Structures are given as structure tokens and as C-alpha cells.
Amino acid sequence: MTAREWPFWMSPVSYWQPAHFPETAWAGHAPFAFWLMDVLGPRSIAELGSHNGFSTFVFAEAAKRLELGTNIDAVDSWEGDEHIGFYGDEVYGRVAEIAARDYPDSVRLRRGYFADVRSEIADASVDLLHIDGRHFYDDVLEDVTMWRSSVRDGGVILFHDIAVTERGFGVWRVWEELSAQHPSFSFAHSYGLGVLAVGEVSDPRLRALFDADDETADRIRGDYERLGQAVTDRVLLEPVPAQLAALVDSESWRLTRPLRVVWQSLKRKRS
Ligand SMILES: C[S@@+](CC[C@H](N)C(=O)[O-])C[C@H]1O[C@@H](n2cnc3c(N)ncnc32)[C@H](O)[C@@H]1O
């Protein structure tokens, strides 16, 4: 059997699956995130917006499996915002439980506002910055302006939701401005992901990504959209066991029990 020849933008890592599947709009970017972790090998990640922890745990899972020793600062007020809605303390509780159990050496949850936490992260110390907080133009611009200096030369900034133009979302506009000035690559699936180079990127595969011609870029987008769809489907299926559990506990399930007993005994007689 001949080994598969991988195009530069993929490797077996692109096929890895996340270990956790909480509700998220980010699911389709997990395969690319795994690949990016492999080629960038970040020692330090700062994430602005963790919510249920999906993206945080994708980075953490990759760091664990690749043995990168990455430190991940996940920053969030864990109170929600106008776009995703406001939520209760139980969300932080669930994320903290998984982080402490599965990623105690890598994930550090910093509960607070992005602007307040910025001074706790040294300048030029971050290899990968992920911006996924509030999505109005002014907010994203403020986040990137304030946090840009935390990223070292050769690092990468990810922007989620660059493909959303409704509901006052303005990430796309910030993205249009920045991607015109720096090496970049963009995906349109799963609400869009922008990948922006900070300074000189050393890895040849990353450089090739930023330099991809239109035809290659289309193939890259097609491959990661296809791989991402499988993860999105898995996230959508995740609530099913919880719904089934609720059904089994429900009054109607209890009331229809005699019918199920009769049905089972009829089936046994027929077999
Ligand atoms: C879209 S969610 C993050 C989604 C997450 N990356 C994922 O993988 O599903 C945005 C989060 O940013 C948080 N947030 C928004 N603005 C913030 C701010 N200025 N400071 C701290 N947290 C903020 C919200 O609480 C929310 O949990």
C-alpha cells in the first residue's frame, strides 16, 4: 500500500476529532485548527471569547496530543453578550470542570473583560490570538487594537464570524481592512474564519497558505468545509442523549409504559 500524498494544507491531524462537543457556531473550524496547531506549534494562545469552551478545548486537545506544552489563556466574562445572549453561571461551571479535569496543565480560564485582562498578558508573548467576543465593528476593532501587541512577530490572529453581515455584525468589515494590509487566508463556512499573519511567518506550509492562488485557495476551502461539516453534524447530534433522557423522565413516557410492555411481549411471541 502506498502512503497517501498530502497536499501542503492537510495532514492526518486535519482528521482528528474534538474530545468535547458543547453547543457552538465554531464547530466547522476544528479540522483547520488542528492543522494550524501542528504547523504553528504555539507555546502560548490567548483566546477572547470561550463561552461553552468549544474552541478552547479544540486548541487544548491538539496541544495535548501533539505534546506542545501550550499555555492557553481563555478570556471571557462568562456572562454572554447581545449576539449570543446572556447566560448563567452554570456555563462557566461546566467549562471549568472540563478544563480542570482534562487540561489542567494547559488551560487557564481568566474570567473577566478583555480590556481588564490585557495587562496580565505580556507584549509579544502570544503565538496564536483568537478573537471571538462581541461582534460589532467597534468591539472587534477595540479587541484587535488592544491585543495586537500581545502577539509575537511570526504569530497568527484568528477572527471568527468574518462571513456574517446581518444583525449588526461587523467582523467582516474589520477583516476587509486588515486582510488588505497583511498576509491572510479566509474560510466562509461555519460563519467564516479569518487567518491573519503577524509579521514574518516562518513555517513554509503557513506561508504557502497565505500565498495560495485562487484555484488552490478554493481547494483548501473545499477540503476544510467538508471536514468541518462532519464536526458540525456531531455537535448538532450531541444534545440528543439529553433530550432522550428528558423524554424517559417525562410524564408521557411513564403513562405510555403499559403500551410498550404489550408491544414488547407481542414482538417476543412473533419471534
Ligand atoms: C461567540 S462566544 C465565543 C464562542 C466560542 N469561541 C466557541 O468556540 O463557541 C463570545 C463570548 O465572548 C464573551 N464576551 C463578549 N465580549 C466580551 C468582553 N468584552 N469581555 C469578556 N468576554 C466577552 C461572551 O461572554 C461570550 O461567551
The ligand as an ORCA input file, in Angstrom:
! r2SCAN-3c Opt
* xyz 0 1
  C     -19.322     33.814     20.377
  S     -18.933     33.462     22.038
  C     -17.436     32.526     21.948
  C     -17.631     31.195     21.265
  C     -16.511     30.197     21.420
  N     -15.259     30.688     20.884
  C     -16.852     28.859     20.800
  O     -15.967     28.116     20.417
  O     -18.040     28.529     20.714
  C     -18.487     35.033     22.633
  C     -18.146     35.093     24.131
  O     -17.443     36.314     24.361
  C     -17.792     36.802     25.633
  N     -17.535     38.258     25.580
  C     -18.008     39.164     24.686
  N     -17.477     40.374     24.889
  C     -16.639     40.248     25.951
  C     -15.773     41.147     26.642
  N     -15.657     42.424     26.273
  N     -15.042     40.674     27.674
  C     -15.163     39.369     28.068
  N     -15.963     38.470     27.448
  C     -16.688     38.909     26.405
  C     -19.218     36.408     25.864
  O     -19.465     36.267     27.244
  C     -19.312     35.069     25.097
  O     -19.241     33.983     25.969
*
